[in-house]
Every structure is written in structure tokens, then in C-alpha cells.
Amino acid sequence: MSSCKKEAAVSTADSSSEDFGKVNTKAADYAESSLPKDTLSGNISSNITLTKNKVWVLKGIVAVDNATITIEAGTVVVGVVDANNKPGTLVICRHGQINAVGTNTSPIIFTSRNLVDGNTFTTAQPGDFGGVVLLGQAPVNVANKTIEGLDAIEPFDNRYGGAVPTHSSGTIKYARIEYAGYILSPNNELNGLTCGGVGSGTSLDHIEVAYGKDDSFEFFGGTVNASYLVSLAPDDDNFDFDNGFTGTLQYCLAVADIYATHSASGTNSDSNGIESDNNAPAEDGTFSLTPKTHPIVKNLTIIGANAINVWSAPGYLYAARIRRGSEMEISNSIFLGYPEALNFDATTSGFVTSGVTKVTNNVISAFTTAVNPTSLNTKIDASGNKRNVFATNSNGFARLTQPYLNNTKSYLNVIPTSASPATAGGWGAFNNTSRPVWFNANWTKYYF
């Protein structure tokens, strides 16, 4: 391993010297805690393979540039903070690649250091691992932007975006990212999986992000497509789109945990199933930068809580919040268990009316307001959607088997019942008979 830019990469076998501090939540240690530990730090500029016969410890931010990092199926990667208090984080720069291909029975796991220390008294919490960051060369609507959650100046190239829509950052497949996230400053955070300008040549599928300190998945521009994603109990949004993202997400599940914490902007809730912006107000107050944010989402199942008052304020608010000039296409999806299901602001509601934003063949259920503004109801109803408000019937029109996590300890089951309109329509993440039901696949984990 050779150095890249200012810092040298270091690899030293270490099974005892890292200080795996004590935290206070749930999850039992993984069997891999008995494996030797190998530590990586600094920047990587030559090809490297992380093998499953060790636990790999990222000390601070490890950036891969002009090289490929390969991670074997079944490998466990954790993080520890460095001398600058930066959490263990993996960054793939614009000229680097990742080849992380797990399997259904042997997924790659990025997780808390406290789950591999062999100490049952240390447990995991959001923020123990920094996250995985992919930086690509696909178009974004703000030039020369550095990725959120890192310092503006780093000892590696942390910019993203370019003019190569088909650019590849590599592959992540059959992987879990657990207890990730880092708050550098307000509205400047690392997520479970952060994608900046990632191109359509990148392969992202069968990825779960669980108990993150910020968003589970955030896409800043780019054209990458992703499928079979699971977002479990983030402290902020499940899926966040910004700065001209134009990719497609299909077959995705988001499940809230009533015991998770939730972020807020001031005293207002700012934690949603989907949040989509064209750009930040400081970048352009008219929200008209191009390319416009225009994600296509299909066959999503987004689940909140089983009652409106189970969370302490502010809690979650919107199943999908489309604002700040964002366009979107939403089809064959299920929204359930939020005070409001679909919320469009003054800069985006007109796109629904004109047909630029398409909402077709969805189950849209909420506690107080299914679609806001309600002036869009006629358009929504004419587009094959099933819409209702259910102050007392927590399952709404969706009629899923048991869709809520921590619902009096009843086991989670988001498969539609025979009475659900999703069954006939093939809506949601699991109900199309042309694909296998993957809800209880071996690579996923719902209870920690």
C-alpha cells in the first residue's frame, strides 16, 4: 500500500491495542469478534483486498483514490476515531473504485466496533461507524462541490460530479451498513451510504442501512440506479435526493423504529421517509439549477408508526417530502404510518398538475393528510392511486400483515394480505410474482 496525497496508509495487525469504548444500546456481538483485527488508516492509492479471515478496522477516514478496494463476501469492517476525532469511514474518490460483492448468506458488514470486541457489556449505537461514501464523475447541478459530512479541505479529493453519466464507482452488493453516521456540523453529516455524482455504471443492490445517525441513503446528483435497498430506523431520512439526482430506485423498504431518535430543524420535524430537493436555498433561491433533481422510485414500501402519537415530538412528519424545485416519479409504492403521506411545497406542487411529476398506482395512507396540498387530490385520484386518511385504523388501505417495528413485540411482516389492493396491483416492494419475495432473506436484519 502506497501513500496518496498527504498521508500514508498504514496496515498493522492489531487484535488488542484499539480502544473499543463502551456505549449503551442493544445488539449482541458477531461471531467474527474472535478473528484477528487489521487496521487501515490514511489514503490508499494501490489496489487492496480486505479478506474475511480478519476484522478490518478503519481508523479515521480511509480514502481510496486511483485504486480499487476489493472486499470479500463475509468480511466485517468497523471503525474507530482517529486523533482528530474523525470516525472510521470509507471514502471512494472520483478516480477510485470499490468491488464489494457479498452473497445472500455471506453479506459484507460495516458495523460498530463494539459488536466485534468480544465483550458482551459493550453495545452499539448510531455513529459508531462513519459510513460509506462514493464519489463519482456523473453530472450534478453545482460544480466543484465537496461532499457533505467531510471537511472542505481533506488530504484527498473529496469533490464529486463531472460530465460522465455512465461513470462507474464499482459495485456494492449484498451488504449491511450498521450504526453509521457522523455530524460534522448542522446540516453537514455523513450518512449510511452517501453517493455524490455517482454514475449509472455503478452497481448498487441488496444493501441495508440500519440505525444510522443521519440519513440511510443520500444521493447528491448523479445517475446511479439502485435496487433491493432496506432502510431501518434512521435518525433522519430514509432516502434523500439532492443536486440533480436522476437515477431510479426500485424494490426498496423503509421501516421506522419508534424508539429511534429523530432529527429536527429548530423545533420543526425534518425527518421523513423520502426527502427530495433540487438544491439548497443558498445555492439558488429559485431552485432551478440543472440538471433538475428527478428521481424515479418504483415498488417502494415506506412504513412509519402504528399511531400518530407514539413518538416524542418532533418525530417523523412526511412519508415523502418533495420540495425546493424537485421533480419526481412515484409508482407502484406503499406509504403508511405518517401524519402526512405526500407533501409538495409551493415550488413543486405545480409539477404534479402539469404532469412533470408523476404519481401513479400507489397506496397513500396517512393519519391526518394523505396529499398536501389537497388541491392535488383530483389529479392524484385520477392516476390510479388509493388514497385515505385513517385516524384510528393504523393499517389504512395498505393492509399489510404486520408492518410496524416494535409493535407490542409482534414480528415485523410487511407482505400485503390477500385483502390489500397491493396484492392485485403488484404494488410495494414484495408483491410482484415475477420476482422472489426477499423480505426475510438471509442478508437482511430487522432486530438488533
Buried (B, 14 or more C-beta within 10 A) or exposed (E): BEBBBEBBBEBEEBBEEBEBEEBEBEBEBBEBBEBEBBBBBBBBBEBBEBEBEBBBBBBBBBBBBBBBBBBBBBBBBBBBBBEEEBBBBBBBBBBBBBBBBBBEEBBBBBBBBBBBBBEEEBBBBBBBBBBBBBBBBBBBBBEEBBBBBBBEEBBBBBBBBBEBBEBBBBBBBBBBBBBBBBBEEEEBBBBBBBBBBBBBBBBBBBBBBBBBBBBBBBBBBBBBBBBBBBBBBBBBBBBBBBBBBBBBBBBBBBBBBBEBBBBBEEEEBBBBBBBBBBBBEEBBEEBEBEBBBBBBBBBBBBBBBBBBEBBEEBBBBBBBBBBBBBBBBBBBBBBBBBBBBBBBBEBBBEBBEEEBBBBBBBBBBBBEBBBBEEEBBEBBBEBBBBBBBBEEEBBBBBBBBBBBBBBEEEEBBBBBBEEBBBBEBBBBBBBBEEBEEBBEBEBBBBEB
